[in-house]
Amino acid sequence: MAGLTGLICPNLTPFEKDLSIAMDLYIEHAQRMLAAGCSALAPFGTTGEALSVGMDERMATLEAMVDAGIDPAKLVPGTGLTNLEDTAKLCRHAIDVKCAGVMVLPPFYYKGVSDEALFQYFSALIGTVNSPALKIYLYHIPPVAQVPVSVELTARLAKAFPGAVVGIKDSSGDWNNTKRLLTEVKGIAVFPGSENPLVEALALGAPGCISATANINAENIIRCYKAAGTPKAAELQEQIRAYRLPFQDMGAIPAQKWMLAHQTGEPRWKIVRPPLLPLSDERGKELLKRLETVLEPAA
Amino acid sequence: MAGLTGLICPNLTPFEKDLSIAMDLYIEHAQRMLAAGCSALAPFGTTGEALSVGMDERMATLEAMVDAGIDPAKLVPGTGLTNLEDTAKLCRHAIDVKCAGVMVLPPFYYKGVSDEALFQYFSALIGTVNSPALKIYLYHIPPVAQVPVSVELTARLAKAFPGAVVGIKDSSGDWNNTKRLLTEVKGIAVFPGSENPLVEALALGAPGCISATANINAENIIRCYKAAGTPKAAELQEQIRAYRLPFQDMGAIPAQKWMLAHQTGEPRWKIVRPPLLPLSDERGKELLKRLETVLEPAA
């Protein structure tokens, strides 16, 4: 589709000490990410602690973004819950505020459900929302949701609902899955859910990537995106891959928030909602130390 | 606690062909379960396809039950979602309609979270709802939710919030876990989430059980409950255990709904919401055949 390209940032959600959303900081960060060159934002993804945020809060935040002057054509909010009714409500709201699209998880409570059942779920969702403005990006994140959106299901949905199912974010972390989506599924935008395979994915037709690391490393990821196809691409790809490594065993969301607090000098960024726990300053300092090592080329 | 005893039925949720809740059937079944001797109902548990039902639908259904004359002192609705705000909203609503308690899942989107984080979640929930009428039954169902409520977490919550954390439904299917809860955690009601260990659990102080099979086999489970401590108990326990077996590989919820359709002659009971799929009549007939074999004592 003639849609979004480049780096899409699933923006982090800042909280106050009382765990309410820190709206000033939310808007400021969203604007900073766009100013840094992100082509769009995906508010309320896994990284944005979406499933720890209530429905009314999500809708109020989207409205606050648009009120603050953020172009809704650059917003693809997460709207997927475990049930049709509330997911449809969030989708309709996103359409009302003129978002470019919505990112939809499969219903993730019941496990071991079939592709046929998930196909019926998405069919019912599209029928319930019943709007030509509905642009669904499927959200495949099996490490967290456990319920997958398989390549076969993606292909079937793309074929059955052209114009409504327009893309997929593949956060499987499995390059073979991303490669299959890129080569086997026609007519939709396939975004890897990380910058790890950015250059390879672009070569196979991906329009860009949607990556949590954008929150803390946008400039370098964009540099790599722009260098794709040039001799510098491989080196830049290695650099952005290396930057991710030190975060891996720290708990990605608390660690990214700690880093953002460090980068911006704003301590509220360290706050997470339960059931996540904040990264301790001790661990944060270890993270900084590891990053130094990673970023210094070995002799 | 001086609370609920006996068989609590996590009542099934019937749907119309258009997938809206079949309210007449919902109320009729709820009343039938109470008339059959169930001491209480647990609407919107896993069996009630709670996570496939929207927030507004849940609240409207609870109100319809009370309006129909069902005593809210016999209702313990499920209110657990993945986030604090919406879970608190459903808890407050249940308190407003004077339910006996609420059954609360741990937040189940993020996996691998710590007991400390879950403790903070439930603490924040209790603080947010902020009502002496809040009576929480923890809901431990690791095969589905994946996120557990461990024995240690249960004990810590029971100790920290006496009067607010009043019980647990243990749907682990792991008798060792239920036994540990019954013997190690003081001051709360421990309900096995099935009738499989009913007699043993009652002997260790369980007040009863909360079991999906109540929907289709209430009389026999209640007979066993009443026979506990008598010479007939063991045989009745074996009978109700045997009745469950044929359902196991059929998909419990669609199979129970098919059976209820068969028992009541009401075809709407066969309908499930995606991502579940209905049991086919072919499989249903196989289920009936298996049940005959199970219920006929071997020669």
HADDOCK unambig.tbl for C-alpha pairs under 7 A between the chains (distance, minus, plus):
assign (segid A and resid 51 and name CA) (segid B and resid 82 and name CA) 5.69 0.50 0.50
assign (segid A and resid 51 and name CA) (segid B and resid 83 and name CA) 5.95 0.50 0.50
assign (segid A and resid 51 and name CA) (segid B and resid 109 and name CA) 6.61 0.50 0.50
assign (segid A and resid 52 and name CA) (segid B and resid 82 and name CA) 6.01 0.50 0.50
assign (segid A and resid 52 and name CA) (segid B and resid 83 and name CA) 4.17 0.50 0.50
assign (segid A and resid 52 and name CA) (segid B and resid 84 and name CA) 6.69 0.50 0.50
assign (segid A and resid 53 and name CA) (segid B and resid 83 and name CA) 5.67 0.50 0.50
assign (segid A and resid 53 and name CA) (segid B and resid 85 and name CA) 6.94 0.50 0.50
assign (segid A and resid 54 and name CA) (segid B and resid 83 and name CA) 6.15 0.50 0.50
assign (segid A and resid 54 and name CA) (segid B and resid 85 and name CA) 5.19 0.50 0.50
assign (segid A and resid 54 and name CA) (segid B and resid 86 and name CA) 5.34 0.50 0.50
assign (segid A and resid 82 and name CA) (segid B and resid 51 and name CA) 5.70 0.50 0.50
assign (segid A and resid 82 and name CA) (segid B and resid 52 and name CA) 5.98 0.50 0.50
assign (segid A and resid 83 and name CA) (segid B and resid 51 and name CA) 5.97 0.50 0.50
assign (segid A and resid 83 and name CA) (segid B and resid 52 and name CA) 4.17 0.50 0.50
assign (segid A and resid 83 and name CA) (segid B and resid 53 and name CA) 5.67 0.50 0.50
assign (segid A and resid 83 and name CA) (segid B and resid 54 and name CA) 6.15 0.50 0.50
assign (segid A and resid 84 and name CA) (segid B and resid 52 and name CA) 6.70 0.50 0.50
assign (segid A and resid 85 and name CA) (segid B and resid 53 and name CA) 6.94 0.50 0.50
assign (segid A and resid 85 and name CA) (segid B and resid 54 and name CA) 5.19 0.50 0.50
assign (segid A and resid 86 and name CA) (segid B and resid 54 and name CA) 5.34 0.50 0.50
assign (segid A and resid 107 and name CA) (segid B and resid 275 and name CA) 6.84 0.50 0.50
assign (segid A and resid 109 and name CA) (segid B and resid 51 and name CA) 6.60 0.50 0.50
assign (segid A and resid 109 and name CA) (segid B and resid 144 and name CA) 6.70 0.50 0.50
assign (segid A and resid 109 and name CA) (segid B and resid 145 and name CA) 6.41 0.50 0.50
assign (segid A and resid 110 and name CA) (segid B and resid 144 and name CA) 5.96 0.50 0.50
assign (segid A and resid 111 and name CA) (segid B and resid 144 and name CA) 6.16 0.50 0.50
assign (segid A and resid 113 and name CA) (segid B and resid 275 and name CA) 6.37 0.50 0.50
assign (segid A and resid 113 and name CA) (segid B and resid 276 and name CA) 6.71 0.50 0.50
assign (segid A and resid 117 and name CA) (segid B and resid 274 and name CA) 5.58 0.50 0.50
assign (segid A and resid 117 and name CA) (segid B and resid 275 and name CA) 4.69 0.50 0.50
assign (segid A and resid 117 and name CA) (segid B and resid 276 and name CA) 5.93 0.50 0.50
assign (segid A and resid 117 and name CA) (segid B and resid 277 and name CA) 5.96 0.50 0.50
assign (segid A and resid 118 and name CA) (segid B and resid 274 and name CA) 6.79 0.50 0.50
assign (segid A and resid 118 and name CA) (segid B and resid 275 and name CA) 5.39 0.50 0.50
assign (segid A and resid 120 and name CA) (segid B and resid 274 and name CA) 6.21 0.50 0.50
assign (segid A and resid 121 and name CA) (segid B and resid 274 and name CA) 5.07 0.50 0.50
assign (segid A and resid 121 and name CA) (segid B and resid 275 and name CA) 5.82 0.50 0.50
assign (segid A and resid 144 and name CA) (segid B and resid 109 and name CA) 6.70 0.50 0.50
assign (segid A and resid 144 and name CA) (segid B and resid 110 and name CA) 5.96 0.50 0.50
assign (segid A and resid 144 and name CA) (segid B and resid 111 and name CA) 6.15 0.50 0.50
assign (segid A and resid 145 and name CA) (segid B and resid 109 and name CA) 6.41 0.50 0.50
assign (segid A and resid 274 and name CA) (segid B and resid 117 and name CA) 5.59 0.50 0.50
assign (segid A and resid 274 and name CA) (segid B and resid 118 and name CA) 6.81 0.50 0.50
assign (segid A and resid 274 and name CA) (segid B and resid 120 and name CA) 6.21 0.50 0.50
assign (segid A and resid 274 and name CA) (segid B and resid 121 and name CA) 5.09 0.50 0.50
assign (segid A and resid 275 and name CA) (segid B and resid 107 and name CA) 6.85 0.50 0.50
assign (segid A and resid 275 and name CA) (segid B and resid 113 and name CA) 6.38 0.50 0.50
assign (segid A and resid 275 and name CA) (segid B and resid 117 and name CA) 4.71 0.50 0.50
assign (segid A and resid 275 and name CA) (segid B and resid 118 and name CA) 5.40 0.50 0.50
assign (segid A and resid 275 and name CA) (segid B and resid 121 and name CA) 5.83 0.50 0.50
assign (segid A and resid 276 and name CA) (segid B and resid 113 and name CA) 6.72 0.50 0.50
assign (segid A and resid 276 and name CA) (segid B and resid 117 and name CA) 5.95 0.50 0.50
assign (segid A and resid 277 and name CA) (segid B and resid 117 and name CA) 5.98 0.50 0.50
